[in-house]
Amino acid sequence: MPAKHFLKLLCAVGAVLPLLYAPARANPTMLFDLDTGRIIEQQDAFQRWYPASLSKLMTAYVTFRAIDAGEVQLDSPIKISRHAAAEPPAKMGYKAGSVLRLDNAMKMMLVKSANDIAMAIGENIGGSQAEFAQRMNAEARRLGMTGSHFVNPNGLFSPQQYTTARDLALLVTAIRKEFPQYAPWFRIEGLAVGKNSIPNYNLLVGRYPGADGMKTGFVCESGFNLIGSATRGGRTVVAVVLGESSGLARAEKVASLLDRGFATQPGPLTVATLPSYGDPTMTHSMRAEICEKKPAQSEASVEGGKDEAGKNKPKSPYQVKLAAPTLVAVGLGGATGPLPKAMIGRVEYADVPVPTWRPDRPAPFAGTTATAEGDQ
């Protein structure tokens, strides 16, 4: 075949490649077989998107690598800093100075999607938020996540924090294959914190047959994101959905994709070998559609809907509360393991106001031996 004809054929194949794997959608998706990495269908897989709390999967991966390297252990202390305690919801709300075990912190981050706990994990293991973000980006590069960049461990909005459906598929594959011992954490149905119970925001867990994780995410700019996986007959299928309109919509979309995944054989391309296409340089924002045209919702939103006649629609199976969810107890204390990086060699100071000179007495003159601000 002449070279020019081969080039035309190659360009034609590249142009239709996305269409071979999925019908047209309004938002990025990726459906693949976990064991082989082969793609079942995908759409806009290289479109930049704000990850929201899906960022916590990279936080978990960096933490798993730190445990594997002997930097910390599951019972290592995670101390809540003022910065972490001030992060907005979803959060656990512990006061600055509180200490909990790393494994409990991880469960709170993955199930409750607690932003304060994710920040605390990053600060303690990395030494600071910035240092932990460097580790997140280093791992992303090593895994081949060419369309991702991280600046914080919890996914709160930043224009510099973005990813793609294809990159998230690479990350999920690494987590599940390299660290299978932590797989049960991703399918926890709920947490018991004292007398309170906290359900998993992933509505597939406990409701979709075979569901075994992984993570939800929401900020106004991202819309409602969800990575869901399920295992049936020894086969695990993973669906990545970005930018849905509600917590219920993302659950139903992932469930629909998983249904098709189990009924369909994957194609020849894998997540790692899928050629890049489209314009991956622009990050799409859902803020106008999600939070400006209607009141802002929350990540846990599972609102129902009405039909054209204005009557309530039948409840989705993903709106029904679990009758008797299996809860995992978590809480503060019990951290007796080796200190993380941020706590090694750190001098602790009492959280008291700096003394000031009484207004009814003159300040000491220069050269005095009295203690004044700056002499500490």
VOBA-1610 file (N, C-alpha, C; in pm, whole numbers, padded with zeros to 5 digits, always signed):
BEGIN
Met+00085-00120+00000Met+00000+00000+00000Met+00089+00124+00000Pro+00063+00222-00088Pro+00143+00345-00089Pro+00135+00415+00046Ala+00240+00484+00079Ala+00249+00548+00210Ala+00137+00649+00231Lys+00102+00725+00124Lys-00001+00828+00142Lys-00138+00765+00169His-00165+00649+00106His-00291+00581+00130His-00297+00526+00272Phe-00184+00472+00319Phe-00178+00420+00456Phe-00201+00532+00557Leu-00144+00650+00528Leu-00160+00764+00618Leu-00306+00806+00625Lys-00374+00809+00506Lys-00516+00845+00506Lys-00599+00745+00586Leu-00567+00615+00570Leu-00639+00512+00643Leu-00618+00527+00793Leu-00496+00556+00834Leu-00464+00572+00976Leu-00540+00690+01035Cys-00548+00799+00959Cys-00620+00917+01007Cys-00769+00888+01020Ala-00821+00812+00923Ala-00963+00778+00928Ala-00996+00692+01048Val-00909+00595+01076Val-00929+00509+01193Val-00924+00590+01320Gly-00828+00682+01327Gly-00816+00766+01446Gly-00938+00854+01466Ala-00999+00898+01355Ala-01114+00987+01365Ala-01236+00915+01420Val-01254+00787+01383Val-01373+00714+01427Val-01348+00633+01552Leu-01224+00626+01599Leu-01193+00541+01715Leu-01282+00566+01834Pro-01307+00691+01876Pro-01394+00711+01992Pro-01534+00657+01970Leu-01583+00664+01846Leu-01719+00620+01820Leu-01733+00469+01824Leu-01622+00397+01807Leu-01629+00251+01809Leu-01653+00197+01948Tyr-01631+00279+02049Tyr-01635+00230+02185Tyr-01754+00279+02265Ala-01833+00371+02214Ala-01948+00417+02291Ala-02039+00502+02206Pro-02169+00501+02238Pro-02259+00599+02177Pro-02227+00737+02234Ala-02273+00842+02164Ala-02242+00978+02207Ala-02299+01005+02346Arg-02219+01076+02430Arg-02261+01112+02565Arg-02229+01259+02587Ala-02281+01312+02695Ala-02255+01452+02729Ala-02138+01466+02823Asn-02087+01358+02875Asn-01981+01367+02974Asn-01885+01248+02960Pro-01761+01263+03009Pro-01662+01156+02992Pro-01699+01029+03068Thr-01673+00916+03004Thr-01694+00786+03068Thr-01583+00691+03024Met-01563+00589+03106Met-01471+00481+03072Met-01523+00354+03137Leu-01536+00249+03059Leu-01582+00119+03106Leu-01479+00016+03062Phe-01423-00059+03159Phe-01315-00150+03123Phe-01311-00271+03215Asp-01245-00373+03166Asp-01224-00496+03242Asp-01099-00478+03328Leu-01113-00495+03459Leu-01001-00466+03549Leu-00884-00561+03528Asp-00908-00688+03511Asp-00800-00785+03503Asp-00714-00765+03379Thr-00777-00740+03265Thr-00702-00728+03140Thr-00672-00584+03103Gly-00748-00489+03160Gly-00734-00350+03122Gly-00800-00317+02989Arg-00864-00414+02925Arg-00924-00392+02794Arg-01053-00311+02806Ile-01070-00219+02711Ile-01180-00124+02714Ile-01306-00186+02654Ile-01417-00169+02724Ile-01546-00213+02674Ile-01613-00099+02598Glu-01612+00019+02655Glu-01656+00140+02585Glu-01601+00262+02657Gln-01596+00374+02583Gln-01545+00497+02643Gln-01592+00615+02563Gln-01591+00731+02626Gln-01630+00855+02559Gln-01553+00971+02619Asp-01492+01052+02536Asp-01417+01171+02582Asp-01319+01135+02693Ala-01249+01025+02674Ala-01163+00971+02780Ala-01046+01061+02814Phe-01008+01152+02722Phe-00893+01240+02746Phe-00936+01384+02774Gln-01065+01407+02793Gln-01116+01540+02827Gln-01079+01574+02971Arg-01011+01686+02990Arg-00977+01728+03127Arg-01104+01755+03206Trp-01100+01713+03334Trp-01217+01731+03420Trp-01169+01755+03562Tyr-01249+01829+03639Tyr-01216+01849+03779Tyr-01252+01722+03856Pro-01157+01662+03927Pro-01183+01532+03989Pro-01268+01538+04114Ala-01272+01655+04182Ala-01338+01663+04313Ala-01281+01554+04403Ser-01366+01485+04479Ser-01315+01389+04577Ser-01260+01260+04517Leu-01268+01243+04385Leu-01196+01132+04324Leu-01045+01150+04345Ser-01003+01273+04376Ser-00863+01298+04412Ser-00819+01212+04530Lys-00913+01178+04616Lys-00880+01100+04735Lys-00832+00960+04700Leu-00861+00913+04579Leu-00805+00785+04535Leu-00653+00797+04518Met-00606+00910+04466Met-00461+00930+04456Met-00402+00948+04595Thr-00474+01017+04684Thr-00427+01029+04823Thr-00413+00891+04886Ala-00511+00804+04861Ala-00504+00668+04913Ala-00386+00592+04853Tyr-00364+00608+04722Tyr-00255+00535+04655Tyr-00119+00579+04710Val-00098+00710+04725Val+00028+00759+04782Val+00047+00705+04923Thr-00062+00700+05000Thr-00055+00648+05137Thr-00022+00500+05138Phe-00085+00422+05050Phe-00054+00279+05042Phe+00094+00259+05008Arg+00147+00343+04919Arg+00288+00332+04883Arg+00377+00369+05002Ala+00334+00467+05081Ala+00411+00506+05199Ala+00412+00394+05303Ile+00299+00326+05320Ile+00293+00212+05412Ile+00384+00102+05362Asp+00378+00074+05232Asp+00459-00031+05173Asp+00608-00002+05187Ala+00644+00127+05186Ala+00785+00166+05198Ala+00832+00173+05342Gly+00742+00149+05438Gly+00779+00151+05579Gly+00782+00289+05640Glu+00730+00390+05570Glu+00728+00526+05626Glu+00630+00537+05741Val+00518+00470+05730Val+00413+00470+05832Val+00352+00331+05841Gln+00270+00312+05945Gln+00196+00187+05961Gln+00048+00221+05981Leu-00034+00119+05979Leu-00178+00142+05992Leu-00214+00207+06125Asp-00132+00185+06229Asp-00161+00246+06359Asp-00081+00372+06384Ser-00019+00427+06280Ser+00054+00553+06295Ser-00044+00667+06323Pro+00002+00769+06398Pro-00088+00881+06432Pro-00105+00979+06316Ile-00227+01024+06298Ile-00258+01133+06206Ile-00315+01246+06290Lys-00243+01357+06294Lys-00284+01470+06377Lys-00354+01576+06293Ile-00466+01625+06343Ile-00544+01726+06271Ile-00483+01864+06296Ser-00436+01929+06190Ser-00382+02064+06202Ser-00494+02166+06198Arg-00462+02291+06229Arg-00562+02398+06217Arg-00610+02409+06072His-00516+02398+05982His-00549+02407+05839His-00646+02296+05799Ala-00617+02174+05841Ala-00704+02062+05807Ala-00842+02078+05872Ala-00844+02119+05998Ala-00971+02134+06069Ala-01059+02240+06006Ala-00999+02338+05936Ala-01075+02447+05877Ala-01129+02414+05738Glu-01097+02298+05682Glu-01147+02262+05549Glu-01299+02250+05552Pro-01367+02289+05444Pro-01514+02285+05441Pro-01566+02143+05427Pro-01696+02122+05454Pro-01756+01989+05442Pro-01750+01939+05297Ala-01762+01805+05283Ala-01790+01706+05387Ala-01668+01688+05477Lys-01692+01674+05610Lys-01581+01664+05703Lys-01627+01592+05829Met-01529+01545+05907Met-01561+01481+06035Met-01580+01585+06145Gly-01511+01697+06133Gly-01530+01805+06229Gly-01450+01794+06357Tyr-01345+01713+06356Tyr-01261+01704+06476Tyr-01183+01833+06497Lys-01156+01865+06624Lys-01082+01986+06657Lys-00935+01971+06621Ala-00871+02085+06595Ala-00727+02085+06571Ala-00656+02025+06691Gly-00558+01941+06666Gly-00486+01873+06772Gly-00534+01732+06797Ser-00652+01697+06745Ser-00703+01561+06760Ser-00614+01463+06685Val-00603+01341+06738Val-00515+01239+06678Val-00595+01111+06659Leu-00579+01050+06544Leu-00644+00921+06516Leu-00547+00832+06441Arg-00580+00702+06436Arg-00499+00606+06364Arg-00511+00628+06213Leu-00404+00595+06141Leu-00405+00611+05996Leu-00514+00527+05931Asp-00532+00401+05975Asp-00634+00319+05909Asp-00774+00375+05931Asn-00803+00429+06050Asn-00933+00492+06072Asn-00949+00618+05986Ala-00840+00694+05974Ala-00844+00814+05891Ala-00874+00778+05746Met-00814+00672+05697Met-00836+00630+05558Met-00982+00590+05536Lys-01039+00518+05631Lys-01180+00476+05616Lys-01272+00597+05617Met-01244+00696+05703Met-01325+00817+05704Met-01314+00892+05571Met-01194+00895+05515Met-01172+00965+05389Met-01245+00896+05274Leu-01242+00764+05271Leu-01298+00691+05158Leu-01449+00674+05166Val-01505+00663+05287Val-01649+00641+05302Val-01723+00772+05321Lys-01682+00853+05418Lys-01744+00982+05444Lys-01699+01088+05344Ser-01586+01061+05276Ser-01523+01159+05186Ser-01487+01286+05263Ala-01431+01268+05382Ala-01404+01379+05473Ala-01285+01461+05425Asn-01309+01588+05395Asn-01203+01675+05344Asn-01100+01709+05451Asp-01144+01725+05575Asp-01048+01756+05681Asp-00953+01639+05705Ile-01005+01518+05698Ile-00921+01400+05721Ile-00825+01378+05605Ala-00871+01398+05482Ala-00783+01383+05367Ala-00667+01482+05374Met-00697+01606+05413Met-00591+01706+05427Met-00494+01665+05537Ala-00546+01613+05648Ala-00459+01571+05758Ala-00367+01456+05715Ile-00421+01361+05640Ile-00339+01250+05591Ile-00227+01305+05503Gly-00262+01393+05410Gly-00161+01450+05322Gly-00055+01528+05396Glu-00096+01613+05490Glu+00000+01693+05565Glu+00093+01606+05649Asn+00039+01504+05713Asn+00121+01421+05800Asn+00218+01335+05722Ile+00174+01273+05613Ile+00262+01184+05538Ile+00358+01262+05449Gly+00308+01371+05389Gly+00395+01449+05300Gly+00483+01548+05373Gly+00442+01590+05493Gly+00513+01696+05563Gly+00442+01828+05549Ser+00370+01846+05439Ser+00288+01965+05414Ser+00197+01932+05296Gln+00097+02016+05274Gln+00009+01996+05160Gln+00087+02001+05030Ala+00178+02099+05017Ala+00254+02114+04893Ala+00343+01993+04867Glu+00409+01944+04972Glu+00497+01828+04954Glu+00418+01703+04918Phe+00300+01689+04976Phe+00219+01573+04943Phe+00169+01583+04799Ala+00132+01702+04755Ala+00089+01720+04616Ala+00201+01683+04519Gln+00325+01713+04556Gln+00438+01673+04473Gln+00444+01521+04459Arg+00417+01452+04569Arg+00416+01306+04563Arg+00300+01255+04479Met+00185+01320+04489Met+00071+01281+04406Met+00106+01294+04258Asn+00168+01404+04221Asn+00202+01426+04081Asn+00313+01333+04034Ala+00406+01300+04123Ala+00512+01205+04087Ala+00454+01067+04058Glu+00358+01025+04141Glu+00294+00895+04117Glu+00211+00898+03990Ala+00144+01010+03963Ala+00066+01023+03841Ala+00156+01006+03718Arg+00272+01071+03720Arg+00364+01058+03607Arg+00413+00914+03593Arg+00444+00851+03704Arg+00494+00714+03699Arg+00390+00618+03643Leu+00262+00644+03672Leu+00155+00557+03624Leu+00113+00588+03480Gly+00168+00696+03422Gly+00130+00733+03286Gly+00005+00817+03278Met-00032+00884+03389Met-00150+00970+03393Met-00113+01105+03333Thr-00112+01112+03201Thr-00058+01228+03130Thr-00150+01349+03133Gly-00276+01333+03171Gly-00370+01444+03172Gly-00412+01488+03310Ser-00330+01460+03412Ser-00368+01490+03550Ser-00268+01581+03619His-00319+01662+03711His-00234+01744+03797His-00307+01767+03928Phe-00232+01759+04040Phe-00292+01771+04173Phe-00223+01881+04253Val-00303+01953+04333Val-00249+02054+04424Val-00295+02032+04568Asn-00395+01945+04589Asn-00438+01916+04725Asn-00485+01771+04735Pro-00489+01717+04857Pro-00523+01575+04873Pro-00671+01544+04883Asn-00757+01647+04891Asn-00900+01618+04912Asn-00989+01649+04793Gly-00939+01721+04694Gly-01017+01746+04574Gly-01102+01871+04578Leu-01092+01952+04684Leu-01163+02079+04683Leu-01117+02161+04563Phe-01207+02240+04507Phe-01182+02298+04375Phe-01057+02384+04369Ser-00980+02359+04266Ser-00870+02444+04224Ser-00861+02432+04073Pro-00844+02543+04001Pro-00831+02532+03855Pro-00709+02454+03813Gln-00613+02437+03904Gln-00492+02360+03872Gln-00504+02212+03905Gln-00620+02169+03953Gln-00640+02028+03988Gln-00736+01966+03886Tyr-00685+01876+03803Tyr-00767+01818+03697Tyr-00718+01677+03666Thr-00802+01603+03595Thr-00770+01466+03557Thr-00851+01430+03434Thr-00848+01303+03394Thr-00929+01253+03283Thr-00985+01116+03320Ala-01088+01073+03247Ala-01146+00941+03272Ala-01043+00832+03248Arg-00961+00850+03145Arg-00859+00750+03115Arg-00754+00743+03227Asp-00712+00858+03280Asp-00613+00859+03388Asp-00669+00795+03514Leu-00795+00821+03544Leu-00857+00761+03662Leu-00865+00609+03648Ala-00886+00561+03527Ala-00887+00417+03504Ala-00749+00357+03533Leu-00643+00427+03495Leu-00508+00381+03527Leu-00486+00377+03678Leu-00534+00479+03747Leu-00517+00487+03892Leu-00592+00375+03963Val-00717+00353+03924Val-00796+00245+03984Val-00727+00110+03964Thr-00677+00088+03844Thr-00608-00038+03814Thr-00488-00057+03906Ala-00410+00049+03926Ala-00292+00039+04013Ala-00333+00009+04157Ile-00436+00076+04207Ile-00480+00053+04345Ile-00526-00091+04364Arg-00610-00138+04274Arg-00669-00270+04292Arg-00568-00382+04271Lys-00474-00363+04179Lys-00379-00471+04151Lys-00259-00471+04246Glu-00212-00352+04284Glu-00094-00345+04370Glu-00128-00362+04518Phe-00248-00324+04557Phe-00284-00327+04699Phe-00420-00394+04722Pro-00434-00520+04683Pro-00562-00589+04700Pro-00604-00603+04845Gln-00507-00594+04940Gln-00540-00610+05082Gln-00629-00497+05134Tyr-00632-00383+05063Tyr-00715-00272+05108Tyr-00849-00264+05034Ala-00876-00359+04946Ala-01001-00357+04869Ala-01125-00350+04957Pro-01129-00417+05075Pro-01249-00408+05159Pro-01283-00267+05204Trp-01185-00179+05213Trp-01213-00042+05256Trp-01304+00031+05158Phe-01296-00002+05031Phe-01372+00070+04929Phe-01517+00024+04921Arg-01550-00088+04984Arg-01688-00136+04979Arg-01756-00134+05116Ile-01703-00057+05210Ile-01766-00040+05341Ile-01902+00026+05324Glu-02005-00033+05383Glu-02140+00021+05368Glu-02165+00144+05455Gly-02096+00153+05567Gly-02114+00269+05653Gly-02018+00265+05770Leu-02003+00379+05836Leu-01915+00392+05952Leu-01999+00414+06077Ala-01951+00359+06188Ala-02008+00386+06320Ala-01910+00475+06395Val-01953+00596+06425Val-01871+00692+06499Val-01944+00723+06627Gly-01907+00655+06736Gly-01984+00665+06859Gly-02123+00610+06836Lys-02224+00690+06866Lys-02362+00648+06845Lys-02416+00685+06707Asn-02334+00752+06628Asn-02378+00797+06497Asn-02333+00701+06387Ser-02413+00692+06283Ser-02377+00611+06167Ser-02365+00700+06044Ile-02268+00671+05960Ile-02243+00750+05839Ile-02249+00656+05720Pro-02345+00673+05628Pro-02354+00584+05512Pro-02250+00618+05407Asn-02219+00522+05324Asn-02129+00544+05210Asn-02203+00626+05105Tyr-02138+00731+05052Tyr-02199+00812+04947Tyr-02215+00735+04817Asn-02138+00627+04800Asn-02149+00545+04679Asn-02275+00459+04691Leu-02381+00499+04621Leu-02511+00434+04636Leu-02516+00294+04578Leu-02415+00252+04503Leu-02413+00116+04450Leu-02375+00015+04558Val-02295+00058+04655Val-02249-00033+04760Val-02367-00083+04841Gly-02384-00214+04846Gly-02494-00274+04917Gly-02622-00284+04838Arg-02625-00225+04716Arg-02747-00223+04636Arg-02729-00287+04499Tyr-02617-00264+04436Tyr-02592-00322+04304Tyr-02525-00458+04323Pro-02575-00563+04260Pro-02518-00698+04279Pro-02370-00703+04242Gly-02288-00741+04339Gly-02145-00754+04316Gly-02065-00628+04335Ala-02130-00514+04371Ala-02058-00388+04386Ala-01949-00400+04491Asp-01829-00347+04458Asp-01717-00355+04553Asp-01633-00227+04556Gly-01692-00112+04540Gly-01621+00019+04547Gly-01657+00098+04423Met-01598+00222+04400Met-01474+00269+04458Met-01492+00405+04527Lys-01533+00517+04452Lys-01531+00649+04514Lys-01623+00746+04441Thr-01678+00839+04521Thr-01761+00948+04469Thr-01685+01079+04470Gly-01741+01180+04403Gly-01682+01313+04406Gly-01781+01418+04361Phe-01778+01534+04424Phe-01863+01644+04382Phe-01806+01778+04424Val-01794+01870+04329Val-01787+02015+04351Val-01869+02074+04237Cys-01907+02200+04250Cys-01992+02260+04147Cys-01927+02250+04009Glu-01794+02269+04005Glu-01725+02271+03876Glu-01719+02133+03811Ser-01722+02028+03890Ser-01708+01892+03834Ser-01842+01826+03805Gly-01948+01870+03871Gly-02070+01792+03872Gly-02049+01669+03959Phe-02136+01571+03943Phe-02132+01452+04028Phe-02054+01340+03959Asn-01940+01306+04016Asn-01852+01203+03962Asn-01866+01074+04041Leu-01842+00962+03975Leu-01845+00833+04044Leu-01762+00731+03968Ile-01678+00660+04042Ile-01611+00540+03991Ile-01672+00422+04066Gly-01731+00331+03991Gly-01793+00214+04052Gly-01738+00087+03992Ser-01717-00014+04075Ser-01670-00143+04027Ser-01759-00253+04083Ala-01763-00364+04012Ala-01841-00479+04057Ala-01774-00606+04006Thr-01791-00714+04081Thr-01732-00842+04045Thr-01841-00948+04040Arg-01845-01020+03929Arg-01939-01130+03912Arg-01869-01244+03839Gly-01884-01363+03892Gly-01824-01479+03827Gly-01675-01467+03807Gly-01608-01401+03900Gly-01464-01385+03891Gly-01417-01274+03799Arg-01509-01201+03738Arg-01474-01091+03647Arg-01510-00958+03711Thr-01414-00864+03713Thr-01438-00731+03769Thr-01443-00628+03658Val-01552-00551+03657Val-01571-00443+03559Val-01574-00311+03634Val-01511-00209+03577Val-01503-00077+03639Val-01562+00027+03545Ala-01644+00117+03600Ala-01702+00227+03524Ala-01661+00359+03586Val-01614+00451+03504Val-01580+00587+03545Val-01680+00681+03479Val-01750+00761+03559Val-01848+00857+03507Val-01818+00994+03568Leu-01804+01096+03483Leu-01775+01231+03528Leu-01886+01326+03484Gly-01922+01419+03572Gly-02010+01529+03534Gly-02157+01500+03527Glu-02208+01410+03611Glu-02353+01386+03613Glu-02424+01496+03693Ser-02558+01497+03685Ser-02636+01607+03740Ser-02674+01589+03887Ser-02663+01468+03941Ser-02700+01444+04081Ser-02633+01317+04130Gly-02642+01297+04262Gly-02589+01174+04319Gly-02662+01051+04269Leu-02792+01064+04248Leu-02869+00952+04196Leu-02836+00925+04050Ala-02824+01032+03970Ala-02796+01016+03828Ala-02663+00946+03805Arg-02562+00980+03885Arg-02432+00915+03865Arg-02439+00767+03902Ala-02516+00734+04007Ala-02529+00594+04046Ala-02599+00514+03937Glu-02706+00571+03882Glu-02780+00500+03778Glu-02698+00487+03651Lys-02618+00589+03616Lys-02534+00582+03497Lys-02428+00473+03514Val-02363+00469+03629Val-02261+00367+03652Val-02323+00227+03650Ala-02439+00213+03712Ala-02507+00082+03713Ala-02538+00036+03571Ser-02586+00130+03488Ser-02618+00096+03350Ser-02493+00053+03274Leu-02383+00125+03295Leu-02258+00088+03229Leu-02209-00050+03276Leu-02217-00075+03405Leu-02173-00205+03456Leu-02258-00318+03399Asp-02388-00295+03386Asp-02475-00395+03325Asp-02427-00429+03184Arg-02398-00325+03106Arg-02350-00349+02970Arg-02213-00414+02971Gly-02132-00377+03069Gly-01999-00435+03077Gly-02000-00585+03098Phe-02088-00630+03186Phe-02096-00774+03212Phe-02159-00850+03094Ala-02233-00778+03011Ala-02299-00842+02897Ala-02218-00830+02768Thr-02104-00762+02774Thr-02027-00732+02653Thr-01882-00774+02670Gln-01825-00826+02565Gln-01683-00857+02565Gln-01603-00731+02532Pro-01489-00709+02597Pro-01411-00589+02570Pro-01346-00591+02433Gly-01307-00474+02385Gly-01238-00462+02258Gly-01090-00489+02272Pro-01013-00468+02165Pro-00870-00501+02169Pro-00784-00400+02241Leu-00828-00274+02245Leu-00746-00171+02308Leu-00757-00176+02460Thr-00649-00137+02527Thr-00648-00130+02672Thr-00647+00015+02717Val-00669+00035+02846Val-00663+00170+02901Val-00526+00232+02874Ala-00421+00153+02886Ala-00284+00204+02869Ala-00251+00232+02723Thr-00312+00158+02629Thr-00275+00172+02487Thr-00372+00257+02407Leu-00478+00308+02470Leu-00575+00391+02399Leu-00507+00517+02348Pro-00508+00541+02216Pro-00443+00662+02163Pro-00518+00788+02208Ser-00442+00892+02236Ser-00502+01018+02277Ser-00580+01081+02161Tyr-00690+01148+02193Tyr-00769+01215+02090Tyr-00840+01334+02153Gly-00898+01418+02069Gly-00968+01536+02117Gly-00872+01645+02160Asp-00925+01744+02230Asp-00846+01856+02282Asp-00836+01842+02433Pro-00726+01783+02482Pro-00716+01757+02626Pro-00671+01877+02708Thr-00654+01995+02645Thr-00595+02107+02718Thr-00699+02193+02790Met-00826+02180+02755Met-00930+02262+02817Met-01004+02182+02922Thr-01021+02241+03042Thr-01094+02176+03150Thr-01238+02227+03152His-01332+02136+03140His-01474+02173+03136His-01525+02200+03277Ser-01608+02303+03293Ser-01669+02335+03422Ser-01819+02317+03414Met-01876+02253+03518Met-02020+02230+03527Met-02089+02330+03618Arg-02016+02432+03668Arg-02072+02522+03769Arg-02202+02587+03723Ala-02205+02639+03602Ala-02324+02709+03556Ala-02445+02617+03554Glu-02425+02493+03513Glu-02536+02398+03503Glu-02577+02342+03638Ile-02479+02315+03726Ile-02507+02245+03851Ile-02546+02340+03963Cys-02478+02453+03977Cys-02495+02536+04096Cys-02545+02677+04070Glu-02551+02722+03945Glu-02598+02858+03919Glu-02740+02861+03867Lys-02782+02757+03795Lys-02919+02753+03744Lys-03017+02697+03845Lys-02965+02636+03951Lys-03049+02580+04056Lys-02968+02578+04184Pro-03031+02563+04300Pro-02955+02564+04426Pro-02849+02455+04429Ala-02735+02488+04487Ala-02627+02390+04498Ala-02673+02270+04578Gln-02632+02152+04531Gln-02665+02028+04600Gln-02543+01979+04677Ser-02558+01866+04742Ser-02446+01809+04815Ser-02408+01677+04753Glu-02288+01628+04789Glu-02241+01503+04733Glu-02333+01388+04770Ala-02398+01395+04884Ala-02485+01286+04930Ala-02625+01294+04871Ser-02648+01393+04783Ser-02782+01415+04729Ser-02833+01293+04653Val-02952+01246+04690Val-03014+01132+04621Val-03159+01167+04588Glu-03180+01295+04552Glu-03316+01342+04529Glu-03385+01260+04422Gly-03516+01252+04433Gly-03594+01177+04336Gly-03631+01264+04217Gly-03751+01249+04166Gly-03793+01328+04052Gly-03941+01309+04026Lys-03990+01382+03926Lys-04131+01372+03890Lys-04142+01341+03742Asp-04252+01276+03705Asp-04274+01249+03565Asp-04337+01371+03498Glu-04371+01360+03369Glu-04423+01474+03295Glu-04555+01524+03352Ala-04632+01437+03418Ala-04760+01478+03477Ala-04744+01540+03614Gly-04619+01549+03661Gly-04594+01608+03792Gly-04607+01512+03907Lys-04626+01383+03878Lys-04637+01283+03984Lys-04499+01228+04020Asn-04487+01185+04144Asn-04359+01130+04186Asn-04327+01003+04108Lys-04203+00994+04064Lys-04158+00874+03997Lys-04137+00762+04099Pro-04146+00636+04056Pro-04111+00527+04147Pro-03968+00543+04195Lys-03943+00506+04318Lys-03809+00519+04373Lys-03711+00431+04299Ser-03597+00488+04273Ser-03487+00409+04217Ser-03436+00314+04325Pro-03386+00196+04289Pro-03327+00108+04390Pro-03209+00172+04461Tyr-03152+00277+04399Tyr-03037+00343+04460Tyr-03078+00459+04552Gln-03210+00479+04567Gln-03260+00574+04665Gln-03302+00506+04794Val-03317+00377+04791Val-03368+00303+04907Val-03257+00286+05010Lys-03287+00322+05135Lys-03189+00307+05241Lys-03166+00159+05270Leu-03040+00126+05300Leu-03008-00011+05335Leu-03076-00047+05467Ala-03142-00162+05472Ala-03218-00202+05590Ala-03127-00222+05711Ala-03017-00290+05691Ala-02925-00317+05802Ala-02783-00313+05751Pro-02732-00192+05722Pro-02596-00182+05668Pro-02492-00233+05767Thr-02388-00293+05714Thr-02276-00337+05796Thr-02187-00216+05824Leu-02174-00181+05951Leu-02098-00062+05990Leu-01961-00101+06045Val-01863-00017+06014Val-01727-00033+06065Val-01701+00078+06165Ala-01661+00042+06287Ala-01638+00141+06392Ala-01506+00214+06370Val-01511+00347+06380Val-01391+00431+06370Val-01400+00539+06477Gly-01287+00603+06505Gly-01286+00709+06604Gly-01147+00759+06630Leu-01134+00843+06732Leu-01004+00899+06770Leu-00929+00802+06860Gly-00798+00828+06871Gly-00715+00753+06965Gly-00661+00624+06907Gly-00583+00554+06992Gly-00529+00423+06956Gly-00410+00427+06864Ala-00355+00544+06838Ala-00243+00556+06744Ala-00111+00537+06818Thr-00054+00419+06807Thr+00070+00386+06878Thr+00186+00356+06784Gly+00163+00367+06653Gly+00265+00331+06555Gly+00367+00441+06533Pro+00459+00417+06439Pro+00565+00515+06410Pro+00509+00646+06359Leu+00578+00755+06393Leu+00530+00888+06356Leu+00546+00912+06206Pro+00449+00981+06145Pro+00465+01022+06006Pro+00563+01137+05994Lys+00599+01173+05872Lys+00701+01274+05846Lys+00676+01405+05918Ala+00550+01452+05916Ala+00520+01584+05971Ala+00535+01591+06121Met+00534+01475+06191Met+00542+01475+06336Met+00679+01442+06390Ile+00773+01409+06302Ile+00908+01373+06346Ile+00988+01499+06374Gly+01036+01513+06497Gly+01121+01625+06534Gly+01048+01757+06548Arg+00915+01754+06545Arg+00840+01879+06556Arg+00828+01922+06701Val+00854+02050+06728Val+00840+02107+06862Val+00698+02158+06877Glu+00628+02111+06979Glu+00490+02152+07003Glu+00487+02272+07098Tyr+00405+02370+07066Tyr+00388+02488+07149Tyr+00245+02495+07200Ala+00230+02549+07320Ala+00095+02563+07375Ala+00016+02663+07291Asp-00110+02634+07272Asp-00196+02720+07191Asp-00256+02829+07279Val-00167+02928+07319Val-00210+03038+07404Val-00173+03169+07337Pro-00244+03277+07367Pro-00213+03407+07304Pro-00075+03456+07343Val-00010+03528+07251Val+00119+03590+07281Val+00094+03707+07376Pro+00169+03718+07490Pro+00144+03826+07586Pro+00177+03963+07527Thr+00098+04062+07561Thr+00123+04200+07518Thr+00133+04289+07641Trp+00198+04402+07625Trp+00220+04493+07737Trp+00091+04561+07776Arg+00067+04574+07908Arg-00055+04638+07956Arg-00059+04784+07911Pro-00179+04830+07863Pro-00187+04968+07811Pro-00167+05074+07918Asp-00186+05039+08048Asp-00171+05140+08152Asp-00029+05146+08206Arg+00064+05076+08141Arg+00205+05082+08182Arg+00290+05109+08060Pro+00397+05184+08075Pro+00483+05212+07958Pro+00558+05087+07915Ala+00580+05074+07783Ala+00658+04961+07732Ala+00802+04976+07777Pro+00872+04865+07800Pro+01013+04873+07843Pro+01098+04939+07736Phe+01198+05023+07784Phe+01283+05095+07689Phe+01386+05000+07629Ala+01446+05043+07520Ala+01545+04961+07452Ala+01657+04925+07547Gly+01700+04799+07539Gly+01809+04752+07621Gly+01766+04691+07752Thr+01635+04697+07786Thr+01588+04638+07910Thr+01606+04487+07908Thr+01611+04428+08023Thr+01620+04283+08033Thr+01484+04218+08039Ala+01375+04300+08035Ala+01240+04244+08037Ala+01212+04166+07910Thr+01132+04060+07921Thr+01095+03981+07803Thr+00991+04055+07724Ala+01015+04072+07592Ala+00920+04138+07503Ala+00908+04057+07376Glu+00806+04091+07291Glu+00783+04018+07167Glu+00908+04022+07082Gly+00952+03910+07031Gly+01071+03902+06946Gly+01192+03851+07020Asp+01184+03839+07156Asp+01296+03789+07232Asp+01286+03638+07254Gln+01183+03574+07199Gln+01163+03431+07224Gln+01271+03348+07153
//
